[in-house]
């Protein structure tokens, strides 16, 4: 598909310098794959807005039949990319450009051009360009357009190299655009959605100045949109614009692969060559792929059969794995943990409907985790089967834990199995020994919890000797609030497990623990990086979820502070282009994708916490 670019040149001047700049901007042969329309307003009749507010109340403008506004509006609706180009007149835009913008005011309240991307070009003799540039950018954003770039040209003879550089820059930004990724638009969308919902309840269809807009936002397809992304996509569909520009089909987004709800991919059609050599885990393995496909299905309604098929494949592979490790005397973290092991996969698979045979496969996985909670004798010490012998190559940990260790972290420790077993129990899988296994794990975490100034701490990895004496004297890591091994994730995980088991007293204790951790000064979190695994994003994720559940407004200040820390990080510079951002690290746990998902999740639905078991 060829993307359509429409550039509005806001000038009445016959020999317009601005128009000349725009024409030269797109002369390069690299733009030949785009359908480009340069629309100079001097060639159109646009009457000025008379402020009658008919567009707000009726959805119609009495001037539409008297000038060329609808022609221009149609071209903008059909465009994928919108440019606004203007000279500077008295530190503002020319009157004819203002006429057009005023007539578009109705579109602000509807976010009519949601999901389109845009840019601005400003020309000036010597001043006023920043004011005009900022104004045009704001206009685009209010219309729902995601502004990619803003360029300024001064009226000199040395513009040719500048035009080439800017033109190449814009082309690169368009090709690498992430389309719908916009915090501003997410917040604006939710504002309009809630504002007009309130008006609808207040006026109940009665006449008032914004009747049309109230009815628009009350439509089922608009009300049911859960995010700006979904609204932008559905708006294109409802406008009859079903073609998808390349930047919306970008694999960085999972929204727009097909509009065919009957797209069928059966199990037999899934490539399974060497599948046994592929990791099964929920982070970076087959489980991760299954989660992404299912998330796409939940969002769009597409690829239902494919999602079901890959889930069945995952269930089959995890059962193969269990058979291969079931009789191991000593486990490894990858056998049972959240990231690469059985507990993370079962936690995900429990949310689906299975037939009797498939349920038996799930039960085998649950029984495997039950089995690991059982005591064994090692070197005359009584310990559970989660006990891990150290690798011969792991010299650092061998010195700290010469006889082996137990892992307490949420990512690689016993907590993942505890949460999964508790979830299985709450879902009706009341297997022999399940409640006993759950209680064993609860007791371990309660036995080794300490408090430092009312803040709970746990060991990250515990030596055999410390386990047998019931206390821990040293730890491989300092106390910190993070997901991977941090106390905030352990508190959240224990709270979830208690909630699954409907143990209110335990749940209240862990909730209090969680709040005490949150309520510390941020410097006490002992974090350095913005990322999800062991950085500020994991803390912000748990904060956001905890706030939504408890509505404790004391958390809002902390949430705001964490957002600012992440945005100010040297690792994540939002003002950079997507290309520059993604040059760093695209990974979920230790890269910018996790940070961006966290920031976007403040004002939109959060799906990724399920992968972390903190949902």
C-alpha positions as CSV (number, residue, x, y, z in Angstrom):
1,X,0.0,0.0,0.0
2,X,1.2,3.6,-0.8
3,X,1.0,6.0,2.1
4,X,-0.8,9.2,1.4
5,X,0.8,12.5,2.5
6,X,-1.2,15.7,2.5
7,X,0.7,19.0,3.2
8,X,-1.4,22.1,3.9
9,X,0.5,25.2,2.9
10,X,-1.1,28.2,4.8
11,X,-0.4,31.2,2.6
12,X,-2.2,33.5,0.3
13,X,0.9,34.7,-1.4
14,X,1.3,33.9,-5.1
15,X,5.0,33.5,-5.1
16,X,5.1,31.8,-1.7
17,X,8.5,31.0,-0.3
18,X,6.9,28.5,1.9
19,X,5.2,26.7,-1.0
20,X,8.6,26.6,-2.8
21,X,10.3,25.1,0.2
22,X,7.6,22.4,0.5
23,X,7.8,21.4,-3.2
24,X,11.6,21.1,-3.0
25,X,11.2,19.1,0.3
26,X,9.5,16.3,-1.6
27,X,11.5,16.4,-4.9
28,X,13.9,13.6,-3.8
29,X,13.4,10.3,-5.6
30,X,13.1,8.5,-2.3
31,X,9.6,10.0,-1.9
32,X,8.4,8.4,-5.1
33,X,6.8,5.6,-3.2
34,X,4.4,8.0,-1.5
35,X,1.3,9.6,-2.8
36,X,2.0,13.3,-2.0
37,X,-0.6,16.2,-2.3
38,X,0.6,19.7,-1.6
39,X,-2.5,21.8,-0.9
40,X,-1.9,25.5,-1.0
41,X,-4.7,27.4,0.7
42,X,-4.4,30.3,-1.8
43,X,-6.1,28.0,-4.3
44,X,-9.1,27.4,-2.1
45,X,-12.0,29.4,-0.7
46,X,-12.3,29.2,3.1
47,X,-14.8,31.3,5.0
48,X,-14.0,32.3,8.5
49,X,-15.8,30.7,11.4
50,X,-18.7,32.7,12.7
51,X,-18.8,31.0,16.2
52,X,-22.4,29.7,15.8
53,X,-21.4,26.3,17.5
54,X,-23.6,24.4,15.1
55,X,-20.8,21.9,14.6
56,X,-20.8,21.1,18.4
57,X,-24.6,20.8,18.6
58,X,-25.5,19.3,15.2
59,X,-22.3,18.1,13.7
60,X,-22.8,20.4,10.7
61,X,-21.4,23.7,9.7
62,X,-23.7,26.1,7.8
63,X,-20.6,27.3,5.9
64,X,-19.7,23.9,4.4
65,X,-21.8,24.4,1.3
66,X,-20.4,27.9,0.7
67,X,-16.7,27.2,0.3
68,X,-14.1,24.5,-0.2
69,X,-13.6,23.4,3.4
70,X,-15.2,19.9,2.9
71,X,-12.8,19.2,0.0
72,X,-9.8,19.9,2.2
73,X,-11.3,18.0,5.1
74,X,-11.9,14.9,2.9
75,X,-8.3,15.0,1.8
76,X,-7.1,15.1,5.4
77,X,-9.4,12.2,6.4
78,X,-8.0,10.1,3.6
79,X,-4.3,11.0,4.4
80,X,-2.0,8.8,6.4
81,X,0.5,11.6,7.1
82,X,-0.4,15.2,7.5
83,X,1.9,18.1,7.2
84,X,1.2,21.7,8.2
85,X,3.4,24.4,6.6
86,X,3.2,28.1,7.4
87,X,5.2,31.3,7.2
88,X,5.3,33.6,10.2
89,X,3.0,36.5,10.1
90,X,3.2,38.9,13.1
91,X,4.5,36.0,15.3
92,X,1.5,33.9,14.2
93,X,0.1,32.0,11.2
94,X,-1.5,33.8,8.3
95,X,-5.2,34.6,8.5
96,X,-6.1,31.9,5.9
97,X,-4.4,29.2,7.9
98,X,-6.2,30.4,11.0
99,X,-9.5,30.3,9.1
100,X,-8.9,26.6,8.4
101,X,-7.8,25.8,11.9
102,X,-10.9,27.6,13.4
103,X,-13.1,25.5,11.1
104,X,-11.4,22.4,12.4
105,X,-12.2,23.2,16.0
106,X,-15.0,20.6,16.0
107,X,-12.5,17.9,15.1
108,X,-10.4,18.7,18.2
109,X,-13.2,17.3,20.4
110,X,-13.5,14.1,18.3
111,X,-9.8,13.5,17.8
112,X,-10.9,13.1,14.2
113,X,-7.4,12.3,12.8
114,X,-6.5,9.9,15.6
115,X,-3.5,7.7,14.8
116,X,-2.3,9.7,11.8
117,X,1.3,10.9,11.9
118,X,2.3,14.4,11.1
119,X,5.0,17.1,10.8
120,X,5.3,20.9,10.5
121,X,7.3,23.2,8.4
122,X,7.8,26.8,9.4
123,X,9.4,29.6,7.4
124,X,10.5,33.0,8.6
125,X,12.8,36.0,7.7
126,X,14.3,36.2,11.2
127,X,11.9,35.6,14.2
128,X,8.6,34.2,15.5
129,X,9.3,30.7,14.2
130,X,9.3,29.0,17.6
131,X,5.9,30.4,18.4
132,X,4.4,29.2,15.1
133,X,6.1,25.9,15.3
134,X,4.8,25.2,18.8
135,X,1.3,26.3,17.8
136,X,1.1,24.0,14.7
137,X,2.5,21.1,16.7
138,X,-0.2,21.6,19.4
139,X,-2.9,21.8,16.7
140,X,-1.8,18.5,15.3
141,X,-1.7,16.8,18.7
142,X,-5.2,18.1,19.6
143,X,-6.6,16.6,16.4
144,X,-5.2,13.2,17.3
145,X,-2.2,13.4,15.0
146,X,1.1,12.1,16.4
147,X,3.7,14.8,15.6
148,X,7.0,13.3,14.4
149,X,9.1,16.3,13.5
150,X,9.1,20.1,13.2
151,X,11.4,22.0,10.8
152,X,12.2,25.6,10.3
153,X,13.7,27.4,7.3
154,X,15.0,31.0,7.3
155,X,14.7,33.1,4.2
156,X,18.2,32.8,2.9
157,X,19.9,31.4,-0.2
158,X,21.6,28.6,1.8
159,X,18.6,26.3,2.2
160,X,19.3,23.5,-0.3
161,X,21.5,21.3,2.0
162,X,19.1,22.0,4.9
163,X,16.1,20.8,2.8
164,X,17.9,17.6,1.9
165,X,18.9,16.9,5.5
166,X,15.4,17.6,6.8
167,X,13.8,15.6,4.0
168,X,15.9,12.6,4.8
169,X,15.3,13.0,8.5
170,X,11.5,13.0,8.0
171,X,11.6,10.0,5.7
172,X,13.6,8.0,8.3
173,X,11.2,9.0,11.1
174,X,8.2,8.0,9.0
175,X,9.7,4.6,8.2
176,X,10.6,4.0,11.8
177,X,7.4,5.4,13.3
178,X,5.8,3.5,16.1
179,X,2.4,4.8,15.1
180,X,0.1,4.9,18.1
181,X,2.6,5.1,20.9
182,X,1.6,8.4,22.5
183,X,1.3,9.2,26.2
184,X,-0.3,12.6,25.4
185,X,-3.0,11.1,23.2
186,X,-3.7,8.3,25.7
187,X,-4.5,10.8,28.4
188,X,-6.5,13.1,26.1
189,X,-8.6,10.1,24.8
190,X,-9.5,9.1,28.4
191,X,-10.4,12.7,29.2
192,X,-12.9,13.0,26.3
193,X,-14.3,9.5,27.0
194,X,-15.0,10.2,30.7
195,X,-16.0,13.9,30.1
196,X,-18.7,13.1,27.5
197,X,-19.9,10.1,29.5
198,X,-20.5,12.4,32.4
199,X,-22.3,14.9,30.1
200,X,-24.4,12.0,28.7
201,X,-25.6,11.0,32.2
202,X,-26.2,14.6,33.2
203,X,-28.2,15.8,30.1
204,X,-29.6,12.4,29.0
205,X,-29.9,13.4,25.3
206,X,-31.5,16.8,26.0
207,X,-30.5,19.8,24.0
208,X,-27.3,21.6,25.0
209,X,-24.4,23.1,23.2
210,X,-22.4,19.9,22.7
211,X,-25.2,17.5,21.8
212,X,-23.5,16.1,18.7
213,X,-20.2,15.4,20.5
214,X,-22.0,13.8,23.4
215,X,-23.8,11.5,21.1
216,X,-20.6,10.7,19.2
217,X,-18.7,9.6,22.3
218,X,-21.8,7.7,23.5
219,X,-21.6,5.3,20.5
220,X,-20.9,1.7,21.5
221,X,-17.8,1.4,19.4
222,X,-16.3,4.5,20.9
223,X,-17.3,3.8,24.5
224,X,-16.0,0.2,24.3
225,X,-12.5,1.3,23.2
226,X,-10.0,0.6,26.0
227,X,-7.2,2.7,24.7
228,X,-6.3,5.5,22.3
229,X,-4.7,2.8,20.1
230,X,-7.9,0.9,19.8
231,X,-9.9,4.1,19.1
232,X,-7.5,5.2,16.4
233,X,-7.7,1.9,14.6
234,X,-11.5,1.6,15.0
235,X,-12.0,5.2,13.8
236,X,-10.3,4.3,10.5
237,X,-12.5,1.3,10.1
238,X,-15.7,3.3,10.9
239,X,-14.6,6.0,8.4
240,X,-14.3,3.3,5.7
241,X,-10.6,3.7,5.6
242,X,-9.6,0.0,6.0
243,X,-6.2,0.3,4.3
244,X,-3.5,0.1,6.9
245,X,-0.4,2.4,6.4
246,X,2.9,0.8,7.0
247,X,3.5,2.5,10.3
248,X,0.4,0.8,11.8
249,X,1.4,-2.6,10.5
250,X,4.8,-2.2,12.1
251,X,5.7,-5.3,14.1
252,X,6.5,-3.1,17.1
253,X,2.7,-2.8,17.5
254,X,0.4,-5.8,17.7
255,X,-2.8,-4.1,16.5
256,X,-3.3,-4.4,12.8
257,X,-2.2,-7.6,11.2
258,X,-5.4,-8.4,9.5
259,X,-9.1,-7.5,9.5
260,X,-10.1,-11.0,8.8
261,X,-11.6,-12.5,11.9
262,X,-11.8,-15.9,10.1
263,X,-8.1,-16.1,9.7
264,X,-7.4,-19.8,10.5
265,X,-4.1,-21.3,11.5
266,X,-4.4,-24.9,12.8
267,X,-2.0,-26.8,14.9
268,X,-0.9,-28.8,11.9
269,X,0.1,-25.6,10.2
270,X,2.4,-24.4,13.0
271,X,6.0,-24.9,12.2
272,X,7.2,-27.4,14.8
273,X,10.6,-28.6,13.3
274,X,13.1,-28.7,16.1
275,X,10.5,-27.4,18.5
276,X,11.9,-29.5,21.4
277,X,15.1,-27.4,21.1
278,X,13.1,-24.1,21.5
279,X,12.9,-22.8,25.1
280,X,9.5,-23.0,26.7
281,X,9.6,-20.1,29.1
282,X,7.3,-17.2,29.5
283,X,10.1,-14.7,29.0
284,X,11.9,-15.3,25.7
285,X,10.4,-18.7,25.0
286,X,7.4,-20.4,23.4
287,X,5.3,-19.1,26.4
288,X,6.2,-15.6,25.5
289,X,5.1,-16.1,21.8
290,X,1.8,-17.7,23.0
291,X,1.2,-14.7,25.3
292,X,1.7,-12.2,22.5
293,X,-0.6,-14.0,20.1
294,X,-3.3,-14.3,22.8
295,X,-2.9,-10.6,23.6
296,X,-3.4,-9.8,20.0
297,X,-6.5,-11.9,19.9
298,X,-7.9,-10.3,23.0
299,X,-7.3,-6.9,21.5
300,X,-8.6,-7.4,18.0
301,X,-10.7,-10.5,17.9
302,X,-8.5,-11.9,15.2
303,X,-6.4,-15.1,15.1
304,X,-8.5,-17.0,17.7
305,X,-7.7,-20.4,16.2
306,X,-4.0,-19.6,16.0
307,X,-4.0,-18.5,19.7
308,X,-5.8,-21.7,20.8
309,X,-3.3,-23.8,18.7
310,X,-0.2,-22.3,20.1
311,X,-1.5,-22.6,23.7
312,X,-2.1,-26.3,23.1
313,X,1.4,-26.7,21.7
314,X,2.8,-24.9,24.8
315,X,0.8,-27.3,27.1
316,X,2.2,-30.3,25.2
317,X,5.8,-29.0,25.4
318,X,5.7,-28.2,29.1
319,X,4.5,-31.8,29.7
320,X,7.4,-33.2,27.7
321,X,9.7,-31.0,29.8
322,X,8.2,-32.2,33.1
323,X,8.7,-35.8,32.1
324,X,12.4,-35.1,31.4
325,X,13.1,-33.4,34.7
326,X,10.6,-35.2,37.0
327,X,13.1,-37.7,38.4
328,X,16.1,-35.2,38.8
329,X,17.5,-35.3,42.3
330,X,18.4,-31.6,42.2
331,X,16.5,-29.0,40.2
332,X,17.7,-25.9,38.4
333,X,15.8,-22.6,38.4
334,X,14.9,-23.1,34.8
335,X,13.0,-26.2,35.7
336,X,10.4,-24.5,37.9
337,X,10.7,-20.7,37.9
338,X,8.6,-17.9,36.5
339,X,10.9,-16.8,33.7
340,X,11.8,-20.1,32.0
341,X,10.2,-22.8,34.0
342,X,7.0,-24.7,34.7
343,X,5.4,-22.2,37.2
344,X,5.3,-19.3,34.8
345,X,3.8,-21.4,32.0
346,X,1.1,-23.0,34.2
347,X,0.2,-19.6,35.6
348,X,-0.5,-18.4,32.0
349,X,-2.3,-21.6,30.9
350,X,-4.6,-21.8,33.9
351,X,-6.7,-18.9,32.5
352,X,-8.0,-20.9,29.5
353,X,-10.7,-23.5,29.1
354,X,-9.4,-27.0,28.5
355,X,-11.0,-30.4,27.8
356,X,-10.7,-33.3,30.2
357,X,-7.5,-34.7,28.6
358,X,-5.9,-31.3,28.6
359,X,-6.8,-30.7,32.2
360,X,-5.0,-33.9,33.1
361,X,-1.9,-32.4,31.5
362,X,-2.3,-29.3,33.6
363,X,-2.6,-31.5,36.7
364,X,0.7,-33.2,35.9
365,X,2.3,-29.8,36.0
366,X,0.7,-28.8,39.2
367,X,1.7,-32.1,40.8
368,X,5.3,-31.5,39.7
369,X,5.3,-28.3,41.7
370,X,3.7,-30.0,44.7
371,X,6.4,-32.6,44.5
372,X,9.1,-29.9,44.7
373,X,7.8,-28.6,48.1
374,X,8.3,-32.0,49.7
375,X,11.2,-32.5,52.1
376,X,14.4,-34.3,51.3
377,X,17.6,-35.2,53.3
378,X,20.8,-33.6,52.0
379,X,24.0,-33.9,54.0
380,X,22.0,-34.8,57.0
381,X,19.9,-31.6,56.6
382,X,16.1,-31.6,56.0
383,X,15.3,-29.2,53.1
384,X,12.7,-29.0,50.3
385,X,13.3,-30.1,46.7
386,X,13.7,-26.5,45.4
387,X,17.2,-26.7,46.8
388,X,19.7,-25.9,44.1
389,X,23.3,-27.1,43.9
390,X,25.8,-24.5,42.6
391,X,27.3,-24.7,39.2
392,X,31.0,-25.6,39.1
393,X,31.6,-22.5,37.1
394,X,29.8,-20.1,39.4
395,X,32.7,-19.2,41.6
396,X,31.1,-16.2,43.3
397,X,28.1,-18.0,44.5
398,X,30.1,-21.1,45.4
399,X,32.0,-19.0,47.9
400,X,28.8,-17.6,49.4
401,X,26.8,-20.8,49.2
402,X,29.3,-23.7,49.1
403,X,26.7,-26.3,49.9
404,X,24.0,-24.9,47.6
405,X,21.0,-22.6,48.1
406,X,17.3,-21.8,48.0
407,X,16.1,-19.0,45.8
408,X,13.5,-16.6,47.2
409,X,13.1,-14.1,44.3
410,X,9.9,-13.8,42.3
411,X,11.7,-14.2,39.0
412,X,13.7,-17.4,39.8
413,X,12.7,-18.5,43.2
414,X,10.0,-20.5,45.1
415,X,7.5,-17.6,45.0
416,X,6.5,-18.3,41.4
417,X,5.5,-21.8,42.3
418,X,3.6,-20.6,45.4
419,X,1.6,-18.1,43.3
420,X,0.8,-20.7,40.6
421,X,-0.2,-23.4,43.1
422,X,-2.5,-20.9,44.9
423,X,-4.0,-19.8,41.6
424,X,-4.6,-23.5,40.7
425,X,-6.4,-24.1,44.0
426,X,-8.6,-21.0,43.5
427,X,-9.5,-22.3,40.0
428,X,-10.7,-25.6,41.4
429,X,-7.7,-27.9,41.0
430,X,-7.9,-29.4,44.5
431,X,-5.3,-32.1,44.1
432,X,-3.9,-34.3,46.9
433,X,-1.2,-32.4,48.8
434,X,-1.9,-29.0,47.1
435,X,-3.0,-27.1,50.3
436,X,-0.1,-28.7,52.3
437,X,2.3,-27.6,49.6
438,X,1.0,-24.1,49.5
439,X,1.2,-23.8,53.3
440,X,4.8,-25.1,53.3
441,X,5.9,-22.3,51.0
442,X,4.0,-19.7,52.9
443,X,5.8,-20.8,56.1
444,X,9.2,-20.6,54.4
445,X,8.6,-16.9,53.4
446,X,7.1,-16.0,56.8
447,X,9.9,-17.7,58.7
448,X,12.6,-15.7,56.9
449,X,11.0,-12.3,56.8
450,X,12.7,-9.6,58.8
451,X,11.9,-6.0,59.3
452,X,14.2,-2.9,59.0
453,X,12.5,0.2,60.4
454,X,9.1,-1.4,59.6
455,X,10.1,-2.4,56.1
456,X,10.1,-6.1,55.3
457,X,13.1,-7.8,53.8
458,X,13.8,-11.4,52.7
459,X,16.9,-13.2,51.6
460,X,17.4,-13.4,47.9
461,X,19.3,-16.6,48.0
462,X,19.7,-18.6,51.2
463,X,22.5,-21.0,52.2
464,X,21.8,-24.5,53.5
465,X,23.2,-23.6,56.9
466,X,21.0,-20.5,57.3
467,X,18.0,-22.4,56.2
468,X,18.5,-25.0,58.9
469,X,19.1,-22.5,61.6
470,X,16.1,-20.4,60.6
471,X,17.9,-17.1,60.0
472,X,20.0,-15.5,57.3
473,X,23.2,-13.6,58.1
474,X,24.4,-12.6,54.7
475,X,22.9,-12.0,51.2
476,X,24.4,-11.8,47.8
477,X,22.5,-8.7,47.0
478,X,21.7,-5.5,48.9
479,X,18.1,-4.9,50.0
480,X,16.2,-3.2,47.1
481,X,12.7,-2.7,45.8
482,X,12.6,-4.3,42.4
483,X,10.9,-7.1,40.5
484,X,13.6,-9.7,40.0
485,X,14.8,-10.2,43.6
486,X,13.3,-7.2,45.4
487,X,11.2,-7.0,48.5
488,X,8.4,-5.2,46.7
489,X,7.9,-8.1,44.3
490,X,8.0,-10.6,47.1
491,X,5.4,-8.7,49.1
492,X,3.2,-8.4,46.0
493,X,3.5,-12.1,45.2
494,X,2.7,-13.2,48.7
495,X,-0.3,-10.8,48.7
496,X,-1.6,-12.4,45.4
497,X,-1.1,-15.9,46.8
498,X,-3.0,-15.1,50.0
499,X,-5.8,-13.5,47.9
500,X,-6.1,-16.6,45.7
501,X,-6.4,-18.7,48.9
502,X,-8.9,-16.2,50.4
503,X,-6.8,-15.9,53.6
504,X,-7.7,-12.4,54.6
505,X,-5.5,-12.1,57.6
506,X,-2.4,-13.0,55.6
507,X,-3.5,-10.8,52.8
508,X,-3.7,-7.8,55.1
509,X,-0.3,-8.4,56.5
510,X,1.3,-8.5,53.0
511,X,-0.6,-5.5,51.9
512,X,0.7,-3.6,54.9
513,X,4.2,-4.8,54.1
514,X,3.8,-3.6,50.5
515,X,2.6,-0.2,51.6
516,X,5.6,0.1,54.0
517,X,8.0,-0.6,51.1
518,X,6.2,1.9,48.9
519,X,6.1,4.6,51.6
520,X,9.9,4.7,51.9
521,X,11.8,7.6,50.4
522,X,12.6,6.7,46.8
523,X,16.4,6.7,47.5
524,X,15.7,3.8,49.9
525,X,14.6,1.7,46.9
526,X,18.2,1.3,46.2
527,X,17.7,1.3,42.4
528,X,19.9,2.6,39.6
529,X,18.2,1.7,36.2
530,X,14.8,2.5,34.7
531,X,14.1,-1.0,33.5
532,X,11.5,-3.6,34.5
533,X,13.8,-6.4,35.7
534,X,15.6,-4.6,38.5
535,X,14.7,-1.0,38.0
536,X,12.2,1.7,38.6
537,X,9.7,0.5,35.9
538,X,8.9,-2.7,38.0
539,X,8.3,-0.5,41.0
540,X,6.0,1.8,39.0
541,X,4.1,-1.1,37.6
542,X,3.3,-2.5,41.1
543,X,2.5,1.0,42.4
544,X,0.0,1.6,39.6
545,X,-1.7,-1.8,40.1
546,X,-1.7,-1.3,43.9
547,X,-3.3,2.2,43.5
548,X,-6.0,0.9,41.2
549,X,-6.9,-1.7,43.7
550,X,-6.8,0.4,46.8
551,X,-7.3,4.0,45.6
552,X,-4.8,5.2,48.2
553,X,-4.2,8.8,47.0
554,X,-0.9,8.9,48.9
555,X,0.5,6.8,46.1
556,X,-0.1,9.4,43.4
557,X,2.8,11.6,44.4
558,X,5.2,8.6,44.4
559,X,3.8,7.5,41.0
560,X,4.5,11.0,39.6
561,X,8.0,11.0,41.0
562,X,8.8,7.6,39.5
563,X,7.5,8.7,36.1
564,X,9.8,11.7,36.2
565,X,12.8,9.5,37.2
566,X,12.2,7.1,34.3
567,X,11.7,9.9,31.8
568,X,14.9,11.7,33.0
569,X,16.9,8.5,32.8
570,X,20.0,8.5,30.5
571,X,18.7,5.2,29.2
572,X,15.4,6.4,28.0
573,X,15.1,9.8,26.2
574,X,11.5,10.3,25.1
575,X,12.4,13.4,23.1
576,X,14.5,11.3,20.8
577,X,13.1,9.7,17.6
578,X,11.9,6.1,17.8
579,X,14.9,5.1,15.8
580,X,17.3,6.6,18.4
581,X,15.4,5.2,21.3
582,X,15.4,1.7,19.9
583,X,19.1,1.8,19.1
584,X,19.7,1.1,22.7
585,X,17.9,-2.1,24.0
586,X,14.5,-3.2,22.8
587,X,14.1,-6.0,25.3
588,X,11.1,-6.4,27.6
589,X,12.8,-7.0,30.9
590,X,16.0,-4.9,30.6
591,X,15.3,-2.5,27.7
592,X,13.2,0.4,26.6
593,X,10.1,-1.6,25.6
594,X,9.5,-2.5,29.2
595,X,9.9,1.2,30.2
596,X,7.5,2.4,27.5
597,X,4.9,-0.2,28.4
598,X,5.1,0.8,32.0
599,X,4.7,4.5,31.3
600,X,1.8,3.8,28.9
601,X,0.2,1.6,31.5
602,X,-0.4,4.5,33.9
603,X,-3.4,5.6,31.8
604,X,-4.3,2.5,29.8
605,X,-5.0,-1.2,30.3
606,X,-1.9,-3.1,31.4
607,X,-1.5,-6.6,30.0
608,X,2.2,-7.2,30.5
609,X,2.1,-7.6,34.4
610,X,0.7,-11.1,33.9
611,X,4.1,-12.1,32.5
612,X,5.6,-10.8,35.8
613,X,3.0,-12.5,38.0
614,X,2.2,-9.1,39.6
615,X,-1.1,-8.6,37.8
